[in-house]
Amino acid sequence: METTTADPWHALADPTRRKVFARVARGRCSVTEIARDLPVSRPAVSQHLRVLLDAHLVDVHQQGRERLYQPRLSGLEGLRRELESYWSQTLSTFKSVAEQSYEPTTSSPEGTSR
């Protein structure tokens, strides 16, 4: 069976999944801890975490009988780079539009009346 990496943007498109991710981002936590903070069941939290794992946005570590989830910094780095490229392009486009539409004001010579 071939595994594929889910698109991190798609993974974070779901509002509940963003809440799950936000909880994980605050610190290592278990499915039970996440479910306690959200109005969803533990199985639903597990499904959301599976998508976040497939998108390389979280990591899981076994600690005794518990599985603890934490954010994967390298997954977030890719999202950050992509957002920065959008922001840089937007600023560049804004600068070009501003320069193209700029019309210097001409002041009338001093001492002349209209």
GIBELZI-V172925 format. One record per residue. RES is the residue in three letters. PHI is phi in whole degrees, -180 to 180 (* if undefined). OMEGA is omega in radians with two decimals (999 if undefined). NEAR is the number of other ideal C-beta (glycine too) atoms within 10 Angstrom. Layout:
# GIBELZI-V172925
res->RES phi->PHI omega->OMEGA near->NEAR
res->RES phi->PHI omega->OMEGA near->NEAR
This chain:
# GIBELZI-V172925
res->MET phi->* omega->-3.12 near->2
res->GLU phi->-87 omega->3.09 near->3
res->THR phi->-98 omega->3.11 near->6
res->THR phi->-122 omega->3.10 near->6
res->THR phi->-89 omega->3.10 near->11
res->ALA phi->-73 omega->3.09 near->16
res->ASP phi->-70 omega->-3.12 near->11
res->PRO phi->-62 omega->3.09 near->21
res->TRP phi->-65 omega->3.10 near->11
res->HIS phi->-65 omega->3.14 near->11
res->ALA phi->-61 omega->-3.10 near->23
res->LEU phi->-90 omega->-3.13 near->18
res->ALA phi->-70 omega->-3.12 near->10
res->ASP phi->-80 omega->-3.10 near->13
res->PRO phi->-60 omega->3.12 near->8
res->THR phi->-67 omega->3.13 near->14
res->ARG phi->-65 omega->3.07 near->20
res->ARG phi->-63 omega->3.09 near->15
res->LYS phi->-67 omega->3.08 near->17
res->VAL phi->-61 omega->-3.14 near->29
res->PHE phi->-63 omega->3.12 near->24
res->ALA phi->-60 omega->3.12 near->14
res->ARG phi->-67 omega->3.11 near->18
res->VAL phi->-64 omega->-3.11 near->24
res->ALA phi->-64 omega->3.13 near->15
res->ARG phi->-76 omega->3.13 near->10
res->GLY phi->149 omega->3.14 near->11
res->ARG phi->-49 omega->3.14 near->15
res->CYS phi->-156 omega->3.13 near->19
res->SER phi->-97 omega->3.08 near->17
res->VAL phi->-59 omega->-3.14 near->21
res->THR phi->-61 omega->3.13 near->10
res->GLU phi->-64 omega->3.13 near->16
res->ILE phi->-66 omega->-3.11 near->23
res->ALA phi->-63 omega->3.12 near->19
res->ARG phi->-64 omega->-3.09 near->12
res->ASP phi->-89 omega->-3.04 near->14
res->LEU phi->-127 omega->3.13 near->15
res->PRO phi->-84 omega->3.11 near->8
res->VAL phi->-133 omega->-3.11 near->15
res->SER phi->-75 omega->3.07 near->11
res->ARG phi->-61 omega->3.09 near->13
res->PRO phi->-61 omega->3.11 near->10
res->ALA phi->-66 omega->3.09 near->16
res->VAL phi->-60 omega->3.13 near->25
res->SER phi->-60 omega->3.12 near->14
res->GLN phi->-66 omega->3.10 near->15
res->HIS phi->-64 omega->3.12 near->24
res->LEU phi->-65 omega->3.10 near->21
res->ARG phi->-61 omega->3.11 near->14
res->VAL phi->-64 omega->3.12 near->19
res->LEU phi->-65 omega->3.06 near->26
res->LEU phi->-65 omega->-3.14 near->18
res->ASP phi->-62 omega->3.13 near->16
res->ALA phi->-87 omega->3.14 near->22
res->HIS phi->61 omega->3.10 near->16
res->LEU phi->-99 omega->3.08 near->25
res->VAL phi->-135 omega->3.01 near->23
res->ASP phi->-120 omega->3.10 near->17
res->VAL phi->-128 omega->3.12 near->17
res->HIS phi->-130 omega->3.11 near->10
res->GLN phi->-82 omega->3.06 near->8
res->GLN phi->-132 omega->-3.02 near->9
res->GLY phi->65 omega->3.12 near->6
res->ARG phi->-90 omega->-3.08 near->6
res->GLU phi->-99 omega->3.01 near->13
res->ARG phi->-107 omega->-3.11 near->13
res->LEU phi->-109 omega->-3.08 near->17
res->TYR phi->-107 omega->3.08 near->25
res->GLN phi->-147 omega->-3.13 near->15
res->PRO phi->-68 omega->3.07 near->18
res->ARG phi->-100 omega->-3.05 near->18
res->LEU phi->-60 omega->-3.12 near->10
res->SER phi->-66 omega->3.09 near->10
res->GLY phi->-68 omega->3.11 near->19
res->LEU phi->-70 omega->-3.14 near->16
res->GLU phi->-60 omega->3.12 near->10
res->GLY phi->-63 omega->3.10 near->14
res->LEU phi->-65 omega->-3.13 near->14
res->ARG phi->-62 omega->3.12 near->11
res->ARG phi->-61 omega->-3.13 near->9
res->GLU phi->-65 omega->3.10 near->12
res->LEU phi->-63 omega->3.12 near->10
res->GLU phi->-63 omega->3.11 near->10
res->SER phi->-66 omega->3.08 near->10
res->TYR phi->-63 omega->-3.11 near->9
res->TRP phi->-63 omega->3.13 near->10
res->SER phi->-61 omega->3.13 near->10
res->GLN phi->-65 omega->3.12 near->10
res->THR phi->-63 omega->3.11 near->10
res->LEU phi->-64 omega->3.12 near->10
res->SER phi->-64 omega->3.12 near->10
res->THR phi->-65 omega->3.11 near->10
res->PHE phi->-60 omega->3.12 near->10
res->LYS phi->-61 omega->3.14 near->10
res->SER phi->-63 omega->3.14 near->10
res->VAL phi->-64 omega->-3.14 near->10
res->ALA phi->-64 omega->3.14 near->9
res->GLU phi->-66 omega->-3.13 near->8
res->GLN phi->-70 omega->-3.08 near->7
res->SER phi->-96 omega->-3.11 near->7
res->TYR phi->-71 omega->3.07 near->7
res->GLU phi->-126 omega->-3.12 near->5
res->PRO phi->-64 omega->3.10 near->5
res->THR phi->-82 omega->3.10 near->4
res->THR phi->-101 omega->3.14 near->5
res->SER phi->-96 omega->3.12 near->6
res->SER phi->-77 omega->-3.13 near->8
res->PRO phi->-58 omega->-3.13 near->5
res->GLU phi->-63 omega->3.07 near->5
res->GLY phi->88 omega->3.11 near->5
res->THR phi->-96 omega->3.11 near->6
res->SER phi->-108 omega->-3.09 near->4
res->ARG phi->-89 omega->999 near->3
